[in-house]
């Protein structure tokens, strides 16, 4: 069986020469002056811990990260800069970026945060481990991204701004923020009257999009992208829950949809070719239906599925991603085949512990919380 290499040679060379700054927005101080949402904080903790663990296994690499003042200290050898309630997080990040050779941002697209962080990295002349700000701008808008993919021939969910009316549907509707992350403020309606009442009372009416509900298997792709090319790492099944009219992301089973790989590899390559600037790790959410896959959205950043990839594929995924930025990505022999292990990553009912032993619980959901 062919497998991805545990660590590509270019990645190892890069690691020895690089001081890498990792910025996880939620746990890294982006919300230090306000409430810390439990769901997003938990997912951020999962991704940060997995990434720092892999980077720590690469000889010679030096890592700096930041930390919300309320959260417990990180374990491991990464240097950690604490951000307090009166600090300007972007000012602190700017200093950390200045001291680094390369920067790996993990942030939601919501409010332009990921795009702003990525632009800051490039403005300071540092290497960005991630997609370009231009690609982020396209994918941050669910409506815009769906239109770009649809015009290029990719099947997407018909997505329109809520103020443009309700599309026809026999199975209900999904309403969510146009630039939201995961299931943040995502609602399901099976009654048009209830949906119209929601639209009439929505304070952020112009920020929502509406889609017909599509029955099928919620899934995601973990993809490596560079220069319009793509390598599919794994096909994953998502766990989506429902409490009343609110949908929630409850986890992902990584690498469980291996039989779907032959049908989904062309889709991954097509998306990489249609959105210039996608680079490094990219997540694609989709629905598997009897008539084929339908794309929901594209996430130009680490997703929760990344947490299970190292075990599922038996490789150092972070090292492989770093290698993408040291060479032109091509469908090379090292990318043929994947591990056969399935790994479940749960995001439900996992509180985040603070320095004082307090917890931020993901449930019950409150407005503004969701999944990434």
C-alpha positions as CSV (number, residue, x, y, z in Angstrom):
1,X,0.0,0.0,0.0
2,X,1.3,3.4,-0.9
3,X,1.3,6.0,1.8
4,X,2.1,9.7,2.2
5,X,5.6,10.2,3.5
6,X,5.7,11.0,7.2
7,X,7.6,14.2,6.5
8,X,8.7,15.4,3.1
9,X,12.3,16.4,2.7
10,X,11.5,20.0,1.7
11,X,9.3,20.3,4.8
12,X,12.1,19.1,7.1
13,X,14.6,21.5,5.5
14,X,12.1,24.4,5.9
15,X,11.4,23.4,9.5
16,X,15.1,23.6,10.4
17,X,15.4,27.1,9.0
18,X,12.1,28.6,10.2
19,X,10.6,30.4,13.1
20,X,6.9,29.8,12.8
21,X,4.2,31.8,14.3
22,X,0.8,30.0,14.8
23,X,-2.2,32.3,15.4
24,X,-5.4,30.6,16.5
25,X,-7.9,33.5,16.6
26,X,-10.4,32.3,19.2
27,X,-8.1,30.8,21.9
28,X,-5.2,33.1,20.9
29,X,-6.7,36.3,22.2
30,X,-8.9,37.4,19.3
31,X,-11.8,37.7,21.8
32,X,-9.8,38.5,24.9
33,X,-11.8,41.6,25.5
34,X,-15.2,40.0,25.3
35,X,-17.1,36.7,25.8
36,X,-15.4,33.5,24.8
37,X,-17.8,31.2,22.8
38,X,-17.4,27.7,24.1
39,X,-18.0,25.8,20.9
40,X,-15.6,27.8,18.8
41,X,-13.0,27.8,21.7
42,X,-13.2,24.0,22.0
43,X,-12.7,23.5,18.2
44,X,-9.9,26.0,18.3
45,X,-8.2,24.1,21.2
46,X,-8.5,20.8,19.2
47,X,-6.9,22.2,16.1
48,X,-4.2,24.2,18.0
49,X,-3.2,21.2,20.1
50,X,-3.0,18.9,17.0
51,X,-0.9,21.4,15.1
52,X,1.5,22.3,17.9
53,X,1.9,18.6,18.6
54,X,2.9,17.9,15.0
55,X,5.2,20.9,14.7
56,X,6.9,19.9,17.9
57,X,7.8,16.5,16.3
58,X,9.7,18.3,13.5
59,X,13.4,18.7,14.5
60,X,14.7,22.2,14.8
61,X,11.5,24.1,14.3
62,X,10.8,27.1,16.6
63,X,7.1,27.9,17.3
64,X,5.5,31.0,18.8
65,X,1.8,31.2,19.5
66,X,-0.6,33.4,21.5
67,X,-3.1,32.7,24.3
68,X,-6.2,34.2,25.6
69,X,-5.5,35.3,29.2
70,X,-8.4,33.3,30.6
71,X,-7.3,30.0,29.3
72,X,-5.0,27.4,30.9
73,X,-1.4,27.4,29.8
74,X,-0.4,25.3,26.8
75,X,1.8,22.2,27.3
76,X,4.7,21.6,25.0
77,X,7.7,23.6,23.9
78,X,6.0,26.4,21.9
79,X,6.7,29.9,23.2
80,X,3.4,31.5,24.2
81,X,2.5,35.2,24.3
82,X,-0.5,36.0,26.5
83,X,-3.1,38.5,25.3
84,X,-5.1,40.3,28.0
85,X,-8.5,42.1,27.9
86,X,-7.0,45.6,27.3
87,X,-4.5,44.4,24.6
88,X,-5.1,45.0,20.9
89,X,-4.7,41.5,19.5
90,X,-3.8,42.6,16.1
91,X,-1.0,44.8,17.5
92,X,0.3,41.8,19.5
93,X,0.0,39.5,16.5
94,X,1.8,42.1,14.4
95,X,4.8,42.0,16.7
96,X,4.8,38.2,16.7
97,X,4.6,38.2,12.9
98,X,7.6,40.5,12.7
99,X,9.7,38.1,14.8
100,X,8.7,35.1,12.6
101,X,9.8,33.8,9.2
102,X,6.4,32.2,8.4
103,X,2.9,32.5,9.9
104,X,0.1,29.9,10.1
105,X,-3.2,31.6,10.9
106,X,-6.2,29.6,12.1
107,X,-9.3,31.9,12.1
108,X,-12.9,32.0,11.0
109,X,-13.8,33.9,7.8
110,X,-16.5,35.7,9.8
111,X,-16.1,39.5,9.8
112,X,-13.1,39.3,7.5
113,X,-10.8,38.1,10.3
114,X,-8.9,35.4,8.4
115,X,-8.5,37.7,5.4
116,X,-7.2,40.6,7.6
117,X,-4.7,38.3,9.4
118,X,-3.4,36.9,6.1
119,X,-3.0,40.4,4.6
120,X,-1.1,41.5,7.8
121,X,1.3,38.6,7.3
122,X,2.0,39.5,3.7
123,X,2.2,43.2,4.4
124,X,5.0,42.5,6.9
125,X,6.9,40.4,4.2
126,X,6.5,37.1,6.0
127,X,5.6,33.7,4.4
128,X,1.9,32.9,4.7
129,X,1.1,29.3,5.4
130,X,-2.4,29.4,3.9
131,X,-4.5,30.7,1.1
132,X,-4.2,34.2,-0.4
133,X,-6.4,37.0,0.9
134,X,-8.1,37.1,-2.5
135,X,-9.0,33.4,-2.3
136,X,-10.2,33.9,1.3
137,X,-12.4,36.8,0.1
138,X,-14.1,34.6,-2.5
139,X,-14.7,31.6,-0.1
140,X,-15.7,33.8,2.9
141,X,-19.0,34.6,1.2
142,X,-21.2,31.5,0.8
143,X,-23.2,33.2,-1.9
144,X,-20.2,34.4,-3.9
145,X,-18.4,31.1,-3.7
146,X,-21.4,29.1,-4.8
147,X,-21.8,31.4,-7.8
148,X,-18.1,31.1,-8.8
149,X,-18.3,27.3,-8.6
150,X,-21.7,27.1,-10.3
151,X,-20.5,29.2,-13.3
152,X,-17.6,26.8,-13.6
153,X,-19.9,23.8,-13.8
154,X,-19.7,22.5,-10.2
155,X,-22.9,21.5,-8.5
156,X,-23.6,23.7,-5.5
157,X,-26.6,24.3,-3.3
158,X,-28.7,27.2,-4.8
159,X,-27.7,30.0,-2.4
160,X,-29.3,33.4,-2.3
161,X,-29.4,36.4,0.1
162,X,-32.3,36.1,2.4
163,X,-33.6,39.5,1.4
164,X,-34.0,38.2,-2.2
165,X,-36.8,35.9,-1.2
166,X,-37.3,32.2,-0.4
167,X,-36.4,29.6,-3.0
168,X,-38.8,26.7,-3.9
169,X,-38.2,23.7,-1.7
170,X,-40.2,20.5,-0.8
171,X,-37.9,19.6,2.0
172,X,-37.4,22.8,4.0
173,X,-34.7,25.5,4.1
174,X,-31.4,26.3,5.8
175,X,-30.6,29.9,6.8
176,X,-27.1,31.0,7.9
177,X,-24.8,34.0,7.9
178,X,-23.2,34.6,4.5
179,X,-19.7,34.7,6.0
180,X,-20.3,32.5,9.0
181,X,-18.1,29.7,10.1
182,X,-19.4,26.1,10.3
183,X,-22.9,26.0,11.9
184,X,-22.7,29.4,13.6
185,X,-26.3,30.8,13.7
186,X,-27.5,28.1,11.3
187,X,-31.2,27.3,11.3
188,X,-33.5,24.8,9.6
189,X,-37.1,25.6,8.8
190,X,-39.6,23.1,7.4
191,X,-42.4,25.7,7.3
192,X,-42.3,28.7,5.0
193,X,-44.4,30.9,7.4
194,X,-41.9,30.3,10.2
195,X,-39.1,31.2,7.8
196,X,-40.8,34.4,6.7
197,X,-41.4,35.4,10.3
198,X,-37.7,34.8,11.0
199,X,-36.7,36.9,8.0
200,X,-39.0,39.7,9.1
201,X,-37.5,39.8,12.6
202,X,-33.9,39.1,11.8
203,X,-31.7,42.0,13.0
204,X,-29.0,41.1,10.6
205,X,-31.4,40.4,7.7
206,X,-28.9,41.4,5.0
207,X,-26.2,39.2,6.4
208,X,-28.1,35.9,6.0
209,X,-28.4,33.5,3.0
210,X,-31.1,30.9,2.5
211,X,-30.8,27.6,0.8
212,X,-33.2,24.7,0.0
213,X,-32.5,21.8,2.4
214,X,-30.8,18.9,0.5
215,X,-31.2,15.4,1.9
216,X,-28.0,13.3,1.9
217,X,-24.8,12.5,3.8
218,X,-23.0,15.5,5.2
219,X,-19.4,15.1,4.2
220,X,-16.2,17.0,3.9
221,X,-12.9,16.8,2.0
222,X,-9.5,17.5,3.4
223,X,-7.4,18.8,0.5
224,X,-3.9,20.1,-0.1
225,X,-3.8,22.9,-2.7
226,X,-1.2,24.9,-4.5
227,X,-1.1,26.8,-7.8
228,X,-4.4,25.4,-9.0
229,X,-3.5,21.8,-8.2
230,X,-4.9,19.6,-5.5
231,X,-4.2,16.4,-3.7
232,X,-7.1,14.8,-1.8
233,X,-6.0,13.7,1.7
234,X,-9.3,12.2,3.0
235,X,-13.0,12.0,2.6
236,X,-14.9,12.5,5.9
237,X,-18.4,12.2,7.2
238,X,-19.7,15.1,9.3
239,X,-22.0,14.8,12.3
240,X,-24.7,17.5,12.2
241,X,-27.2,17.8,15.1
242,X,-30.4,19.7,15.6
243,X,-31.9,21.4,18.6
244,X,-35.3,22.9,17.7
245,X,-34.7,25.0,14.6
246,X,-30.9,25.3,15.2
247,X,-28.3,23.1,13.6
248,X,-25.0,22.3,15.2
249,X,-21.7,20.7,14.2
250,X,-21.0,17.8,16.5
251,X,-17.9,16.3,14.9
252,X,-16.5,14.4,12.0
253,X,-15.4,10.9,11.2
254,X,-12.2,11.3,9.4
255,X,-11.3,9.1,6.4
256,X,-14.4,7.0,6.7
257,X,-15.7,7.6,3.1
258,X,-12.7,6.0,1.4
259,X,-14.9,4.3,-1.2
260,X,-16.1,7.7,-2.4
261,X,-12.5,8.9,-3.1
262,X,-12.4,8.1,-6.9
263,X,-15.6,10.1,-7.5
264,X,-14.5,13.0,-5.3
265,X,-10.9,13.5,-6.4
266,X,-11.9,15.2,-9.7
267,X,-14.1,17.6,-7.6
268,X,-11.2,18.5,-5.4
269,X,-9.0,19.2,-8.4
270,X,-11.8,21.3,-10.1
271,X,-12.3,23.5,-7.0
272,X,-8.6,24.1,-6.7
273,X,-8.5,25.2,-10.3
274,X,-11.5,27.5,-10.1
275,X,-10.4,29.6,-7.1
276,X,-7.0,31.1,-7.6
277,X,-4.9,31.4,-4.5
278,X,-6.1,28.4,-2.6
279,X,-3.0,27.0,-0.9
280,X,-2.1,24.6,1.9
281,X,-4.9,22.9,3.7
282,X,-8.4,23.5,2.4
283,X,-11.6,21.9,3.6
284,X,-14.6,21.4,1.3
285,X,-18.1,20.8,2.8
286,X,-20.5,18.9,0.7
287,X,-23.6,16.6,0.6
288,X,-23.4,13.2,-0.9
289,X,-26.7,12.4,-2.8
290,X,-27.8,9.6,-5.0
291,X,-27.3,11.9,-8.0
292,X,-23.7,12.9,-6.9
293,X,-21.9,15.3,-4.6
294,X,-23.2,18.9,-4.0
295,X,-20.8,21.4,-2.7
296,X,-21.9,23.5,0.4
297,X,-18.9,25.7,1.0
298,X,-15.1,25.9,0.8
299,X,-13.0,26.6,3.9
300,X,-9.5,28.0,3.1
301,X,-8.0,27.0,6.5
302,X,-7.6,24.1,8.9
303,X,-10.9,22.5,9.8
304,X,-11.8,20.1,12.6
305,X,-11.1,17.1,10.4
306,X,-7.4,18.0,10.5
307,X,-7.3,16.9,14.1
308,X,-7.9,13.3,13.1
309,X,-5.7,13.2,10.0
310,X,-2.3,12.4,11.5
311,X,-3.7,9.2,13.1
312,X,-5.9,8.3,10.1
313,X,-3.1,8.7,7.5
314,X,-0.1,7.9,9.7
315,X,1.8,10.9,8.6
316,X,2.9,14.3,10.0
317,X,0.3,16.3,8.2
318,X,1.6,19.7,9.3
319,X,5.0,18.8,7.9
320,X,3.4,17.8,4.6
321,X,1.5,21.1,4.5
322,X,4.7,23.0,5.1
323,X,6.3,21.1,2.2
324,X,3.6,22.4,-0.1
325,X,5.0,25.9,0.3
326,X,8.5,24.7,-0.5
327,X,7.7,23.1,-3.9
328,X,5.1,23.1,-6.6
329,X,2.3,20.8,-5.6
330,X,1.7,18.1,-8.2
331,X,-0.1,14.7,-8.2
332,X,3.2,13.1,-7.2
333,X,3.9,9.5,-6.0
334,X,4.1,10.6,-2.4
335,X,0.4,11.6,-2.5
336,X,-0.9,8.3,-3.9
337,X,-3.1,6.5,-1.5
338,X,-4.0,7.2,2.1
339,X,-4.1,5.3,5.4
340,X,-6.9,2.9,6.1
341,X,-7.7,4.1,9.6
342,X,-10.9,5.9,10.5
343,X,-10.8,8.5,13.4
344,X,-13.7,10.2,15.0
345,X,-13.3,13.7,16.3
346,X,-16.2,14.9,18.5
347,X,-16.9,18.5,19.3
348,X,-20.0,18.0,21.4
349,X,-20.2,18.5,25.2
350,X,-16.5,19.4,25.7
351,X,-16.0,22.5,27.9
352,X,-12.8,24.6,27.7
353,X,-10.9,25.0,31.0
354,X,-9.6,28.3,32.1
355,X,-6.7,29.2,34.4
356,X,-9.1,29.4,37.3
357,X,-10.6,26.0,36.7
358,X,-13.8,27.6,35.2
359,X,-15.3,26.2,32.0
360,X,-16.9,27.6,28.9
361,X,-19.4,25.0,27.9
362,X,-20.5,24.6,24.3
363,X,-24.1,23.9,25.3
364,X,-26.7,25.3,25.4
365,X,-26.0,27.1,22.2
366,X,-26.4,30.9,22.4
367,X,-26.6,33.4,19.6
368,X,-23.2,33.9,18.1
369,X,-21.8,30.4,18.9
370,X,-21.4,27.6,16.5
371,X,-18.8,25.4,14.9
372,X,-15.8,26.0,12.8
